[in-house]
Amino acid sequence: MITQIAEGDYFGFPSLLTGDAIQNRIEVSTPDLIYILNQTSFDYLRREYKAFEQLFVRAHANRLLSSHYQQKSDNWSEKKSVSY
């Protein structure tokens, strides 16, 4: 799947939060400024700056909820029937 990200978006942070293996890759099509953090730096910032931690924990929770509801709505067996 290809997803386009914009200014202010985050990429790859779920793997940094969970320790899961990285499954995706990023390709930059136009010159831009991109910050890349390794696990050690990410963990340090989470530990030292509560706002940094909360930003990514909330983003991850929203991503999981969005994914859950998207999967639920795709399940035809859970859709309500409509009578005409």
N, C-alpha and C positions, 0 to 999 in steps of 0.2 A: 504494500500500500504506500502511496506517495501522499504526503501531507505537506502543505506549505505553511511555514511559520512566519510570523511578522515581528516587528519591533516589540520587545517586552515579553515575548513568548519564551518558554523554557523547553528544553529538549534533553531527554536522557536522565532526568533526575529520579524517576521511579527506581531505576537500578541502583542509584547511589543511596536511596533511602532504604531499600529492601535487601541489598546485597546480591540480588539476582544478576545473572549474567546479562550483559548487554546484547539485545537482539536486533537493534536497529542501527542505522548509520545516517549520517547527515551529509548532504552535499550542498555546497554554497554556489548559487548560480550568479550572484552579483556581489561586487565588493561590499563588505559590511564589517562591523565590529562584533566579534563573537568572543564571549568569555568561556574558557574551558577550565573546569576545575577537576582535579583528580580526587579520589576518595578521601585522602588525608586532609586536603584543604577544605573539602565540603563538610567533613565531620567536624573539623576545627571551627568553622564558621557557625555550624549548627549549635555546637557546645557553647561558644562564647557569645553569640548574639541570638537571643530568644526570638526576635522579630524575623530573623533569617530562617530559623527552624520552623516557625509557624507558617511562614509564607509557603514553604515547600510541603509541609504536612497537609495544609489546607488544599493546596493545588493537587496533591496526590489523592486526597479524599474526594475532591470534586471530580477528578478524572475517573475514579472507581465508581462513584455514584452515576456519573454520566454513562459509563460503559454498562453498568448494571441495567439502567433503565432503557438504554438502547437495545440491549439483548432481549429484555423483557418484551419490548414493543415489537421486536422481530419474530417473536414466538407466536405463530398463528394459533396454537392450541390454547393460548391464554387470552385471545381477543374475544370481546363480547360480540355475540351475533346481533345483527341489525334486522329487525322485521319491518317490512313495508306494507 
